[in-house]
Amino acid sequence: MEVQDNPEKHQFELIVDGHTALAAYRLKPGVITFIHTEVPKELGGRGIGGQLAKGALDQVRERGLKVVPICPFIKAYIEKHPEYQDLLAG
């Protein structure tokens, strides 16, 4: 399972058992704003949201972007994982 960026839909996706978990975003030069994370109920309780967040944030780091976590899930993930706090914008 690998997190994929789908720039046409403005979301990172993780497809598991035919279901798509997604982290929607808005992109501006140098900054990505995560606005919504959704994990289908069929995938609940399996840590899929965490895998999605980690995969998305790893790709954001590779691109040198800063993060604005409007989405409560992404915000909480960054708070729980200090290794991503350097990605937070200003």
C-alpha positions in Angstrom: 0.0 0.0 0.0 1.5 3.2 -1.1 0.1 6.7 -0.8 -0.3 8.4 -4.2 -0.8 12.1 -5.0 -3.7 12.7 -7.3 -3.1 16.3 -8.4 -6.1 16.4 -10.6 -8.4 15.8 -7.6 -6.1 17.7 -5.2 -5.8 14.8 -2.8 -3.5 12.2 -1.6 -5.0 8.7 -1.8 -4.4 5.3 -0.2 -6.4 2.5 -1.9 -7.0 -0.5 0.3 -9.3 -3.5 -0.5 -10.9 -1.4 -3.3 -11.7 1.5 -1.0 -10.0 4.9 -1.2 -8.9 6.9 1.9 -8.1 10.5 1.0 -6.5 13.6 2.3 -7.7 16.6 0.3 -5.6 19.7 0.0 -5.1 23.1 -1.6 -1.7 24.0 -3.0 -0.1 27.4 -3.3 3.6 28.1 -4.0 5.6 26.6 -1.2 2.5 25.7 1.0 0.1 22.8 1.1 -3.1 23.2 3.1 -4.8 20.0 4.2 -8.5 20.6 4.3 -10.1 17.2 4.8 -9.2 13.6 5.5 -11.7 10.8 4.9 -11.3 7.1 5.6 -14.2 4.8 4.4 -16.0 3.1 7.3 -14.9 -0.2 5.7 -11.3 0.6 6.5 -11.9 2.0 10.0 -9.8 0.8 12.9 -7.0 -0.4 10.8 -4.6 2.6 11.1 -5.3 3.6 7.5 -5.6 7.3 8.4 -2.2 7.3 10.0 -0.6 5.5 7.0 -2.2 8.1 4.7 -1.1 11.0 6.8 2.5 9.7 7.1 2.7 9.0 3.4 1.3 12.4 2.4 3.6 14.3 4.9 6.7 12.3 3.7 5.9 13.4 0.1 5.3 17.0 1.2 8.7 17.0 2.9 10.4 15.7 -0.3 8.9 18.6 -2.2 10.0 21.1 0.3 6.5 22.4 1.1 5.2 23.8 4.4 1.9 22.6 5.8 -1.2 24.4 7.0 -3.3 21.7 8.7 -6.9 22.9 8.7 -8.0 19.3 8.8 -8.3 18.2 12.4 -6.9 14.7 11.6 -3.8 15.9 10.0 -3.3 18.6 12.7 -3.6 15.9 15.4 -1.2 13.6 13.5 1.4 16.3 13.4 1.0 17.1 17.1 1.4 13.4 18.0 4.5 12.9 15.7 7.1 15.6 16.5 9.2 14.6 13.5 6.7 16.4 11.3 6.3 19.6 13.3 9.1 21.3 11.3 6.8 21.1 8.3 4.3 23.5 9.9 4.0 26.9 8.1 4.9 30.0 10.1 
